[in-house]
Structures are given as C-alpha cells and as structure tokens.
C-alpha cells in the first residue's frame, strides 16, 4: 500500500518527467511521445514522420539520454526521497 508521501513523490516525479519531455526539442519530443505514450513501433513512427526507422531509433536514444542525464542528478534520493524507499 502506498503512503500519501509516496503518492505525492510519484506525482511530482511524473509531472517533472512530463515537463522535461516538453522541454526537449520537437524532433526528440515527438518520437518519445509516439513511442512511449502511444506505444507506436519504430517503423510506425518512421512512416508518420517520413523519416528512416534508424533516424527514429537515434532520436529516441538521444532523447532518453538527455532525460536520464537530467534525472540522474535528481534521483539520487534527494529530489524524490520516497521513490527509492518503496518496497517492490
């Protein structure tokens, strides 16, 4: 069962992730949204954007790298202390 503090930390983290995605350049943001929010395949995204599937993969990789870099510094237990204290 999730405590109120854990729920709040989870909500804050989700909002911060959304904000970080929205700050990505359009070319990176759109592939992340299609891939992880709409669950499109690389080929489907490539067709929608009229770009090669390899370009989609590269953009997803770069976008995830940028997002990880942002959150690696925050997810050390200080910005979201209850995220890591949850028992799985």
C-alpha positions as CSV (number, residue, x, y, z in Angstrom):
1,X,0.0,0.0,0.0
2,X,1.3,3.4,-1.0
3,X,1.6,6.1,1.7
4,X,0.5,9.6,1.0
5,X,4.1,10.8,0.9
6,X,5.0,8.1,-1.7
7,X,2.0,9.0,-3.8
8,X,3.0,12.7,-3.7
9,X,6.6,11.9,-4.7
10,X,5.3,9.7,-7.5
11,X,3.0,12.5,-8.7
12,X,5.8,15.0,-8.5
13,X,8.2,12.8,-10.5
14,X,5.6,12.1,-13.2
15,X,5.0,15.9,-13.6
16,X,8.7,16.5,-13.7
17,X,9.1,13.9,-16.4
18,X,6.3,15.5,-18.4
19,X,7.9,18.9,-18.1
20,X,11.3,17.5,-19.1
21,X,9.8,15.9,-22.2
22,X,8.1,19.1,-23.1
23,X,11.4,20.9,-23.0
24,X,13.0,18.6,-25.4
25,X,13.5,19.8,-29.0
26,X,10.5,19.0,-31.2
27,X,12.3,16.3,-33.2
28,X,13.2,14.4,-29.9
29,X,9.9,15.1,-28.1
30,X,7.7,13.8,-30.9
31,X,9.4,10.4,-31.1
32,X,9.3,10.0,-27.3
33,X,5.6,10.8,-27.2
34,X,4.8,8.4,-30.1
35,X,7.0,5.6,-28.7
36,X,6.1,5.7,-25.0
37,X,2.7,7.4,-24.8
38,X,1.1,5.9,-27.9
39,X,3.3,2.8,-28.0
40,X,4.0,3.0,-31.7
41,X,6.7,0.9,-33.2
42,X,9.8,2.5,-34.7
43,X,8.5,1.6,-38.2
44,X,5.1,3.3,-37.5
45,X,6.8,6.4,-36.2
46,X,9.1,6.5,-39.2
47,X,6.1,6.3,-41.5
48,X,4.2,9.0,-39.7
49,X,7.2,11.4,-39.7
50,X,8.5,10.3,-43.2
51,X,12.0,9.5,-41.8
52,X,14.0,6.3,-41.8
53,X,13.5,3.9,-38.9
54,X,17.1,4.3,-38.0
55,X,16.6,8.0,-37.5
56,X,13.7,7.3,-35.2
57,X,15.9,4.9,-33.1
58,X,18.7,7.5,-33.0
59,X,16.3,10.3,-31.8
60,X,14.7,8.0,-29.2
61,X,18.1,7.1,-27.9
62,X,19.3,10.7,-27.8
63,X,16.1,11.9,-26.1
64,X,16.3,9.1,-23.4
65,X,20.0,10.0,-22.9
66,X,19.0,13.7,-22.2
67,X,16.2,12.7,-19.9
68,X,18.4,10.3,-18.0
69,X,21.1,13.0,-17.6
70,X,18.5,15.3,-16.1
71,X,17.1,12.8,-13.7
72,X,20.3,11.0,-12.7
73,X,21.2,14.1,-10.7
74,X,17.7,14.4,-9.1
75,X,17.1,10.7,-8.5
76,X,19.9,10.3,-6.0
77,X,17.3,10.2,-3.2
78,X,17.2,13.9,-2.5
79,X,14.7,15.4,-5.0
80,X,12.4,12.4,-4.8
81,X,13.2,10.7,-1.5
82,X,10.3,8.3,-1.4
83,X,10.7,6.9,-4.9
84,X,13.6,4.7,-3.7
85,X,12.2,3.9,-0.3
86,X,9.2,1.9,-1.8
87,X,9.2,-1.8,-1.3
88,X,8.6,-3.7,-4.5
